[in-house]
């Protein structure tokens, strides 16, 4: 078995492995292209072709494992370990969002990551507008605003989110200063970063009010201050992953996070 960079000819097999594992991202060639262009997308290959794949990218000091899936017929045979050896070669701080499969969590612990908090997949009705309002802006502007907030250059991710029809960047300001920046599409908040020390629940409410009518979906860290408020308003937890990392402060639990891109 060898691990190599994915090429265009691998896309059908990657999609087949993704579908077999209920992974929507791996079946999307645009997502795979995004990681190939701005990170790494690797396949573990045997004589019969790719047996599994993983995505990895670096943001600031953190190397994030975005995806790791093995064909069901090859699970338990060491394919995941070979992929992780390549993905984390030379990496320092590292993180991922693990499924609830105990085999995956055990494997990630062996690669220096421990469970921190659940990432909750939520859906529910958008609230009415509060005192804080969000503003729709071009995605590039929202990316620059986030970089000013937390120092993370997410320009490539904002460009990727912009490929969703009718997607928009969002910012929220207090006294003329940006306190939150993110990206949203119809019925979905992809990502929202809040300035340290600001009310994360208020910025999320402002973003949700701007998304529009109808059910909204997002991924929220378990410790996020808005969780209880959303549940009391009729939101439901539909699924969850487990945030695992080599250090507890690599991701902010006050942000709306993308399970694939952090």
Secondary structure, 3 states (H helix, E strand, C coil): CEEEECCHHHHHHHHHHHHHCCCCCCCCHHHHHHHHHHCEEEEEEECCEEEEEEEEEEECCEEEEEEEEECHHHCCCCHHHHHHHHHCCCCCEEEEEECCCHHHHHHHHHCCCEEEEEEEEEEEECCCCCCCCEEEECHHHHHHHHHHHHCCCCHHHHHHHCCCCCCEEEEEEECCEEEEEEEEECCEEEEEEECCCCCHHHHHHHHHHHHCCCEEEEEEECCCCCHHHHHHCCCEEEEEEEEEECCCCCCCCCCECCCCCC
